[in-house]
Amino acid sequence: MLAKYWKQIGFIALIVVVLFNITFKLINKTSLKTEALESAKYMLEQEDNNNNIEK
């Protein structure tokens, strides 16, 4: 019986996994403002490190 429906069972499992993944990403989404601030901090730190190495 299971062998007869394995494609349908796999397809349903795939849909559940994809929906879970989308829901997880929506819940834990990082805001654009936070991401931009972290990126700016990182760039400033790298610039400071490069300036210290050159001196």
URHUHU-V655483 format. One line per field, one symbol per residue. ss: DSSP state (a for helix, b for strand, c for the rest). psi: psi as a letter, one per 40 degrees, with the letter a starting at -180 (. if undefined). Layout:
# URHUHU-V655483
ss = ???
psi = ???
This chain:
# URHUHU-V655483
ss = ccaaaaaaaaaaaaaaaaaaaaaaaaaccccaaaaaaaaaaaaaaaaaaaaaaac
psi = ddddeddddddddddddddddddddddfhhiddddddddddddddddddddddd.
